[in-house]
Structures are given as C-alpha cells and as structure tokens.
Amino acid sequence: MKEISPGITIDPDIRGGKPVLSGTRVPVDLVLGKLAGGASYKEIKKEYELTQGQILAALGYAAQIASDEQVRAIL
C-alpha cells in the first residue's frame, strides 16, 4: 500500500490499484461521482461510513490531479 496524497492510497490488491480513501475500499472516483451527481456530504458519509475529512481528501486529490493537468489548444 502506498499513500499518493493525504488520505488517499493505492494497493494492487485493493480495487485493482485504483486510488481509495485510506483505511477503506471506497474508490475516490466513486465519492467524486456521488458529489457530482448531487449527493450531499451527509448522504455519502452515511452510505459509505466515511468522515467529512475523508470526503475532503477525495476532493483534495481531485484538485491536485486537475492542477497538474496540461491542456494544449489545437487551432
């Protein structure tokens, strides 16, 4: 298991190496998808037994990935 961001780990034996919230098997993309779909923090916390800090870790990881992305316009 390797921590790739605060609160986010990867492990080839858990979810095929997808980023998950540390100490869980909950993939980051699942949490982000739920938030994007309109789910509240409260709903996600209850459904997956997460803390607000874990949800914020998923958002922080997404922000980190987005800030590292380079997009070049082709005109």
N, C-alpha and C positions, 0 to 999 in steps of 0.2 A: 504494500500500500504506500502511495506517495501523495503528500499534500501538494497540490498545484496552485492553490490560492487559499487564503484564510477560510477555513471551514469547508473546503472542497477537496476531495481526494479521488484518486483513480487507483484501481486494482484490477488486473486482468481477470481475476476470479469473481469479481462483482460487476454484474451488468455488462460483461464483456469489455470492461475497461472504460466505460463511459464515466464522465465526471458525476459524482454523487455527493450529497451532503455528508460530511464526516460523521461516522458512527451510525449511518443508516444505509439503506439500499435505495434511497429515493434519488432518482436522477435529477440533475439540475434542470435539464430541459423540460421535465415534467412540471416542475414548480413554475418555471417561466411561462410555459404554455397555459397553465391554470390562471396565472395572473393576467396574461394577455387576453384570455377568454373572459375575464371579468370576475373571476373568483376573488373573494376578499382574503386578507391575511387570516382572519378568524376561521374561515371555511377550510383553508389549506392546513392551518395548524391542527384543527380538529380531525380532518380526514386522514392526515399522514402522521399525526402525533409529533409535530415539529414545533420549534420555538420561533419566535419572531426573529431572533438572531440568525437562525438557520435560513429563513426566507431571505433575510437581508444579505446573507453570504451568497446566495444564488444570484441575487441582483447585482452584487458587487462583482462577482465573477463575470456576469454578462457584460457589465460596463467595461471591465478590463479587456475582454475579448473585442468588444466593439471599438475601444480606443486604439487597439493595436492593429485594426484592420486598415489596409491601404486600398483605396479605390482610385482607379485612374480612368478618366473620361476619354472615350474614343470618339472623336468627332469626324 
